[in-house]
Amino acid sequence: MVIGGDSLIMSDPFDELPDDKVLPFTVEALDIRGRAVRLGPMMDQILRRHAYPDPVSELLGQAVTLAVLLGSALKFEGRFQIQTRADGPVDMLVVDFEAPDRVRGYARFDATRLVDGMTPAEVLGRGQLGLTIDQGNEMSRYQGIVALDGQGLEEAAQQYFRQSEQIPTRIRLAVGQVLQADGAGDLQPVWRAGGVMAQFMPTSPERQRMADLHPGDQPEGAEILQFGDDDAWTEARLLIETVEDHELIDPMLTSEELLYRLFHESGVVAFEAETVTAQCRCSRDRILSMIKGFPPSERREMVADDGMISVTCEFCSTRYDVAPEEAEI
């Protein structure tokens, strides 16, 4: 589909592009490539399964949205993982995106340290953000690390692309609750999330240079080379920065309409939308295999007072009850 000029031209009607979709796009006039994502039922499913306090749910929702934005760019079947280790109330956060379309995630937190009104950045604290690409057993894993210095996931991801990939990148993430009618017609709060990412990818590497940070320790009298951002990237970045949270989670605003608002003057081409689902990789067979991997003495210690071994998946909160004979005790 092509979005531009004074009209919105689409090959398919809006009702064929519901929530839980990733929409790749390009703005050739600005040398921009990007993706927009809107997550509805699948985001609500993930966060309601865990029933975390709202500040933790918002942070996990942002991480899931970021994983979908980045992981959906994989051109092979593999896994993209976001993991944080930090000193905030959420000391660990893990999100797995299994290409091409499955995502799961969980957070480990200290409820006693949570305070009403904390922002996701405050809940996260300081530490490290790891971005891992796993292409399977026969391929090497790639991991990038960026420091968390009190900034949020948006800023940390942008810092990663600046330092490791040298690709000018701007990301916006939003997570929140909206009221939605249930089967009985009553309004109930549901979780929604959205995100948009734009990357400046011109054919000329000289145009991709980003404004340099001041080195701070140069010798006296030394010349400091300064590179300003390309005008096209400056325009695209400023447009992305105008996106407000309510636009990203509004169920009445599609990704196509958002892109039209942002780039209609330059012309934007949106490609076929890709569906994403909330799906865990756990199963009863995997749980049995894990339990049988422990020595017999440790397996016997796992048996609870009710005579069963109970295991709850951290990612999807599914509980598995295993009889001792199944675990070969």
N, C-alpha and C positions, 0 to 999 in steps of 0.2 A: 504494500500500500504506500501511497505517497501523500504526505501531509504538507501542505504549503499554500501560498497565495491566500485567497479569500475564502477558500472552501476546504473541507476535509473530505478527501477521496479515499474510500476504503474498498477493498475487495470483499470484505465480509462485514456484516452488521455487528454492532457492539455486543449484542446478546450472544454471539458466538465466541466472545473473548471474556469469559467470566474471571473471577478472582483466581488466585493461585497460579499466576502466569508470569513468565519472564518475556519481555518484549525487547529484542535487539533493535537498535536503530543506528542510523548514521546521518550526519549533517555534512555533506561534501563541501559546501561553501566554507565551512569552518574547520575542515579536516578533523571532524569529531566522530568517534565511534562510542557507543554506549549501550546500556541496558536499563530498562525500567521494570520494576517488579511491584506487584500488588498481591498481598497475601491476606486471605480472609479465613475461610473455614479451617485450612490446614494450620494456620498460626493459632487460632483459637483452640484447636485440638491439642497442639503441643503444649501450650501454656496451661490449659485446664487440666491436663493429665498430671502435671506436676503440682498445681495449686500453690505455687510459690507466692510470697508477699509481692505486692505490686512492683516495688523498685527492682526486685530480682527478675520478675517476669519481663519488665520493660527492657532490662539489659540483655536477657537471653533472647528476647524478640529481635533486638537490634543485631545480635550476633547471627541469628538464623537468617535474617534478611541479608546481611553482608555475605554470608556463606553462599546464599542463592545467587546473589549478584556476581560473585567471583567464580564460584564453582560451575555455574551454568556455561561458562566460557570454555570449559574443557572440551577438547575435540576427540576424546577417547574415553573408554569406560575405565574409570578409576575413582579415587576418592580425593576430595579436597576437605581438609580439616582446619578449623579455627580452634585454637586452645590458648587460654590465658592462665597465667599464674601470677597472682598479685596479692598485695597486703590489705586490700579492702575487705568489706563484709563478704563479698564473693571472692573466695581465694582461688577458685578454679572454675573455668567455663569451657565446655567442649561442645562443638557442633561439627557433625559429619555431613557432608554432601556427597552422596554416591551418584556419580554421573550415570545416566543423564538427568535424573529427576527426583531422587529420594533424599530426604533430609531428616535429621534427628538431632537432639541436643539436650544438655542438662547443665545445671549449675550446682556447685557446692558452696554453701554459705553458712555464716554464723548469724543466726537470727537476733542474738543479743546485741549485735553491733549495728543493726539497722535502725535508722531514724526516719520518721515521716518526712517526706519532701526531699529525700536524697535524690540527686541526679544519677543517671547511669554511670557517669564518670566518677562520681564520689563513691558509688557502690563498688566500682572496679578497683580504684586506688592505683598504686604504683607497682610495677612489675614488668612482665614481658608478655607480648602477643606473638604467638607462633602461627604461621601459615604454612601448611604442609600439603604437598601434592604427592599422592601415592599412585603410581601407575601399575602396581601389581608386583608379584614376587620376582619376575624376571627383569624388572626395570628399577633403576635407582630412585630413591625418594628425594624430593627436593623440599627443603625447609627454609623459610625466611623468618628472621626474628626482628622485632622492633620493640624498643623500650616503651613502656607505659609510664608516663611521667605526670599522671593526673589528668591527661586528656581522654576524650571518649574514643569509641571505636572508629567513628568517622575520621577523626584526625589521625589516629594511629595507622589506619589503612592507607590514608593519603601519604603519610610519612614513609610507609613501606615502599610505595610505588616511586616516591621521589628518590629514596636512598638506594634501593635494590634494583629497580627496573628502569629508572630514569625516564619514566613516562608521566608527563603531567596529568594528574587525575583529580577529579572532584567528585565527592560522594555525599549524598544526603540520605539519612535514615530517619524513620519515624515509626513509633509503636504507640498504640493507645487503645482505649476501649470506646465503642460506640453502642448506642441502643438499637436493638434489632428485635422485631416481633418474632415470638416463638410460634409453635403450632397452634396455641390457644389464642394468639393475638396479643399476648402480653409482651411488653417491652423488657428485654433482658440485655445486660451489658455483654458484649462479645469483643474479643481481642482482634485487632487488625494491625497490619504493618505495611509499609511501603518503602521503596528506595529507588534512587536513580543514580547512575554513575556515568560520567563522561570522561573520555580520555582523548588527549590531543595526539594524533598520530599522522603527522604530515609526511610526505615522501622525502623531504629534505631534512636530514638530521640537524642541520644548523637551526632550522626553525623550531626544533623541539627543545632547544636549550631553555632551561628555567632560570629565573632570577636567582642569582647566587646569594647565599647568606654571607654576611661580613665575617672574615676569618678570625678577627679578634686579636691575633697574635703575630701579625705580619711585621717584618723589620721596618724600622723607621725609614721613610722615604721610598719604600717599595711601592710599585704600581699595582693597584688592585683592578683586575679586569672585571667589568660589570656587564652582565647580560640581562636585559629586560625580557619579560614574557612577550611572546608573539601576540600581535593585536587580535588575531582570530581566537587564540586560546583565552586571552583576557576577556573577550566578549562572551565566550561560551561559559567560562568559569563564573563570571558575574551573573549570568542567567541562571545557572544551576543554584547559585547561592540565594536566589530570590524564592526558591521553592520553600513553602511553609509546611509545617508538620501536618496541618489539617488537610492539605491537598494530597498528601501521600496516603492518608488513611481514609479519606472520604469515599464511601461505597458508591456514591453517585458520580464520581469523577474517574474516568478510565485513564489508563496510561496513554492512550492515543490522544485524548483531549489535553492531558498535561503536556505532552510533547508539542502539540499544536500551540499551546499557550507560550511555550518557551521559544520555539524555533520556527514559527510560521513565516517570519520575514526572510529567513535564510533558506527555508525548505528542508524538510526532514523526511527520510525514507525509513519506514518501520517494516521489519521483516516478520516472518511467521512467528506467532507467539508459541512459547514452549511451556508445557504444564509441569508443575512441581507438586509433590505429594509428601505428606508426613508419614514416613514408614521406617520402622525400626528393623534392624537386622537380627534381632534376638529370636530364638525359637526354643522349643522344648529340647530338641536334639542338641543344640549348641550348649544349653544349660547342663544337660546330662554329661556331655563331653567335658565341660569345664570341671564339674564335680568329680568325675572319674579321674581327672588329672591330679587330684590330691592323693596323698598316701592314705591307706585304709584307716589309720588311727585318727587322722584329721577329719575324714569323712564321718566317722562315728561321733566325733565331737560336734558335728554340724546338726545332728538330729535333735530337734526341739522336744519340749515336754509333750507335745501332741503326737510325737512319733514320726514327724515328717521333717524333711529338709526344705526350708523355704528360701527362695531366692527372688529378689525384686530387681528388675532391670532398671538401672539408673536413667536410661534414656527415655523409656516409654512408661515406666512405673507398672509394667505388667508383672504380676506375681506368679511364680511357678512353685507348686508344691510337689516334691519328689519323695516317693516312698523309699525306705532304705534298700529294699530289694532291687529297685530300679538303679540305684547307685552302687549296686554290687557290694553291699555291706553285709 
